[in-house]
């Protein structure tokens, strides 16, 4: 580990959120694994809020000679915000995110870091995967729903061991629970993302279980990501589609009521269908107008938006090529 941290090759960031294991043991394992990679590195633990037990465990590791940095946020802002705060103070050209609990075998990390990276982001896939039948069913269902909604297939997004170029996290500003879907957002932004099989840790076991609302939150998160990658720059397609369908349904009901009134002498008073159809027509117009407003906002800021990423330039002036590469980054 060099004394100077100006030109570090690797920054390892561990976000300490709700779920944690023995942080002192983890710090030692991570430090040894990073040292075996043969790269200059720094190890950063970010505490998402007041966590005295975690602070004591990490300070104990520091007293044992583990040179790590500890960042404690003033309150719990969420793991995505905690991750970005760690990125902001980190100095490495490559970022590796590590969980605050056991997921992969520590012996596998040096091999992962030594491998030539064939993608902008490598995410670990725990193999062979252990767990109960219910856990396997829950995991497969989650990834199938994600693939059906976003069109992107992954096998283990729950694993937080991810190696990536720094530019990914500098371009993608995460918030909420978006850290769970970082590979999805990175692939949508034009970065290459690959899964790398790693041995699962023998200590990887979450016995607390998940509350029912957690499943609802993950489902809502999937739909949030779906909206972000499909309609962020095309809001009229989303709101216009829903608004158009709503307006059409309301218009058809309203038309049927008018026909009954004109040709069959059926009174419109005291008919809930009249109120419902009117509400649907108004709601449809409002949703469509919201989509138009979104399009106007996107058009106004279009010059500051970059919807492409240059993968390679062959030929041309070297200086011009370098300038274009920097502007694309």
N, C-alpha and C positions, 0 to 999 in steps of 0.2 A: 504493500500500500504506500504510495508516494506521499511525501509531505505536502506538496502543492496539489491543490484541487482545481487548478485553472483549466487543465486539459484532461479531464477524466473521460474514460471511454464508456463507463457504465454507471448509471444511477439506479439503485434498487430502492423501491418505495413500498413500504408496508403500511396500509391503512388499518388502524385499530378501531373497529366499529363495535357493533353489538356482539358479534361472536368472536371469541378469542380462546386460545389454548395457552399453554405455558410459554409466555413471551420470552422469558430468559432462555429457555431451551431453543426456541425458534431463532432467536437472535444469534446464538452460537452456531446453529446449523446453517443458517443463511450466510453468516460471515465466512465460515469454513468453505462452503460451496462457492461463494464468490471469489475467495482467495485462490481456489483451485482452478478457476477459469483462466488465470494468467493475465487478466486485464486490470487496469487501474479502475477503482470503483469507490463508491460511497454508499452507505446503507442508511436510509432515512425511515424512521418510524413516525407516522403522523397519527396523533391521538385525536379522535373526533369528539372533543368535549372533555369534561372533567373525569379523568379515569385514574384515581390515585393508585389502585392496585397495579395497573399497567405501568404507570410511571415508576413505581418501586421496583418492579421486575426488570424494567429496562435499565434503570440506574444500577441495579445489581449486576447486570451484564456489562455495563460500562466499567464498573469497579473491577471486574474480572479481566479487563483488557480489551474488550470488544469496542472498537472505535465506531460508534454509531451516533447519528444525529437524532434528536427527539424534537418533534414539533407538536405542541399542544394547542389546539384551537380553543378559543374562549368559551365556546359552547358547541353542542352537537349540530353541525350544519348538514350532515349527510355525507356518505362515503364518496360521492362524486366530487363534492366541493373539497373534501379533505385530500383526495387524490390530486386535484388541480393545485392545491396549495403546496403539496410536495413537489409537483413538477415545477412550480414557479421558483422554488429555492434550489432545485437540483441543478447540476452542472454537466452531467454526462451527455454525450451524443446519443447514446442508446439508453432507453428506459426499460426496466423490467419491473413489473408489478408483482408483488408476492402477497399471499393471504396472511392474516394474523392467526391462522390456525393450520393444522397439518392437512395437506392435500396431496402433495407429490413426494416421492422419496427424495431426500436431500442429495443422494448420490447421483440423481439424474440431472440436477441443475447444471453442474459443470459441463457435462456433455452437451446439454442444450445450448449453453453459451459459447462453447467452442466451435459448434457447427457453423459453417458458412450459411448466412441467412439468404434464402431464396425468395423472401417476401418482405414487405414492409413491416408486417406483424406476424409473429408466430404465437399461437395460443396452445397451451398444453391440453392434451386429451388424456385423461387418466385411464390407463390400461395395464393389466386387466381390471375392469371396474367391478368393485364389490358393492354389496348393498342388498337390502331386502327386495322382495318381489314388488312391493308397493313403491319403493323408491325408484326402482328401474322403470316401472310403469309411469310414475309421475314425471321422470326425466324424459322418457321417450315422448310422452304426450306434449310436454312443453316444447320440445324441439320440433315436433311435427306441426303444432299450431304456428310456431314461429316461421317454419318453412312455407306453410300454406299462405300466410299473410304477407310475408316479406319476399318470398322466393329465394331465400338464402338458407342453405343447409349447414348446420353445425351439429356436433355430437356432444360437446361438453362446455357450454357457455358458463356453467357454474364454476369452472376452474379459473382462479384468478391469477395463475402464472402466465404472464404474457410479456413477450419481448418485442419491442417496437422501436422504430425510429422516433426520435424526439419530435420531429415535425408533425407527427400524427396528433399528439396531445397539444401541440401549440396551435394547430388549426382547428381541432375539435374542442370547444369549450363545453365541458360536461356539467350537468346540474341534475338535481333530483336523484333518481336511481339509474341514470343513463350509463353508469360504469358497468352495469351488468351487460349492456348491449354495445359496448365499445367496438367489438369486432364487426358488428352489423353496420354501425355508423361509419367506421373506417372504410369498409368495403364500398359503401354507398358513395363516400367522398372520393373514391378512385384509387385507394390504396389496396395493395395486394395482401390478402390475409390467408394464412395456411394453418392447419392444425397439426401439431406434432405429438405423437404418442409418448407418454412418460409413465413410469411406474407409479402407481398410487401408493401413498404412504400407508403403513400398517396402522397408523393412529388416526386415519381419516374416518371419523365417525361422528355424526351429529345426532345425539340422542334426545335432544330437547323437543324435536318435532316442530311442525309449522302450524300456526293458527289458521283457521279457515280464511280470515281476511287476507292473509299473505298470498293465497292462491288468486284471489280477486285482484290484488294489487299487481301481481305479475301479469295477469291477463290484460289489465288496463295499460300496463307498461308496454306490452307488445303492440297494442293498438296505437299508443302514443308514438312508438318508433315507426310504425307503419305510416302514420300521418306525416311524420317528419321526413321520411325518405321518399314518399310518393307525392305529397301535395304542398311541401313547404314553399316551393317556387311556382306552384300552380294551384292556388287556393280556389279559383273559380271552378276547377274540375270537381273538387270535393264538395264545396258548398253549393255549387250550381247543380250538381247531380242530385244531392239530397233535396235542395230547394225545388228543383224541377219536378221530382217525383211527388213531393208533398203538395205542390201547387196543382199538379195533374190530378191527384186523387181528390183533393178538395174541389177542383173545378168540375170533375165528373159527377160528384155527389150533388153539388150545387146545380149543375145542369139538369140532372134528373129531377130535382125538386122543382125547378122552374117549369119543366115539361109537364109534371103532374099538376102544377098550379094553372097553367095556361090551357091545357087540353082535357084534363080530367077533373078540374074544379076541386082540387085537394088543397085545403088551407095550409098556409106556411106557419101560422101561429102555433106556439106550443109544440114545436117539433125539434127535438135535440139534434137531429141530423142537420138542420139549418145552421145552428150555432157551430156544430163541428166542422161543416164544410167551409164556413166563413173563416174560422180559425185556421184551418189548413191552408186556405188560399193566402191569407195574410202572412202566416208563418213561412210559406214557400217563397213569397216575395222578399221577406226579410232575409232569409238565408241566401237567396240569389244576390241580393244587394250586398250582403256581407262578403260574398265571394268577389264581387266587382270591386269593393273597397280594398280587399286584399290584393287584387291584381294591380290596382292603382299604386299601392304602397310598394309592391315589388318593382313595378315599372319605374317609379321615382328613384329607387335605389339600385337599379339594374347596373349602372356603371361601376358600382363598388362591389358587385357580386362576381365571383369567378366560378363558373360551372364546369371547368375542365381542368385536367391535370396532365401535363406533358410527361409521357413515360420515357421518351428517348428522342434525340435529334441526331441524325446522321448527316454529315457533310456540312458545308457552310463555314463561315468564319468562326474560329475557335472562341474569340472574345465575344462575338455576338451570341454564340451558342451558350456560353457561360452566363451572359447577362439574362438570356431568356430563361435559363434554368433557375436562376435566382428569383426572377420575377414570378415564375410558376410556383416556386416553393413558398 
